[in-house]
Amino acid sequence: MSIWWSLHLRREAASVPLARRLLLGTMETAGVDPDVSYELSVALTEACANAVEHGGDGGRGVPSEAYRVTAYLDGETCRIEVADSGPGFPGTLLPAAAPDAAADAENGRGLRLIEELADHVHFGRTGRGGALVSFDKIVKWRTDAPLALT
């Protein structure tokens, strides 16, 4: 069984819960374990919030009004990619190598949270220089899952 969808969303806070609800609905309908679905939805929320907050101009003089979310549910793995056309991650200091946010900081924990919730995470750049956050998680199925592999 394989399902995929892609969204082109405006860089507005209201787009974040839309992506999250679509993911949760897809996972529930497919029969993915609710705990796995929840962890993926939190990671997706953080990646989308990052794109909304930081996925702007990118130094090209043209403000970016959108970002893209793509989700693949294929066999035992779910992969989610969030790409924007902002400035991307700075140089070689990708989030995995960046220092942790201070305990009392209001920002800076989202990418770390994605790393904790997913099985494999990649922070990179799109072909046009924007940020790309890609993460995978092994899927557990409910016993009554209608679309699980048999």
Steps between C-alpha positions, in 0.01 A plus 500: 500500500627841409345844554653839431377856493655839450379842610606843383419724798513872568753609760232579754450357847155368399662260251674301774191338658366427150807289417484332841131410468551358150785282626303379802194424286708304250671302775174421678330390178796280404508341846829631635549465876376821669823552697708492180251732329520746788882506501508557124241777529702682767816473287307627195362790703852603601635474144208704362533763773869531409412551132238761587740686731823480301410402142494853363698702251815293483703802398362497146293813546172317435302407811394138512131467569485120508659178617445136405411197712522150354417181689563143388357199676665205331506156656635526852639855468356848501717777356411867530677785322450870562673735256503877480673754281656704776870542575544135602711389790813711548815353344619174646334570834192289436271446797657166594827683564348811655510560875188423702262781584518640852250346742309829530510588126166547327630374165756251377368167623290392201773338292632316806150373569476365144828314558358342815167396346621360166719198426708677235528875436671698226543876504618636168432736217261483209635525146418872513678563831206491739482284809397135478399303807445132428421235759401133505329284756433128505124451505316274741153393389184452702382139505188602304693714246317492167803596290786329684728265314412134546 
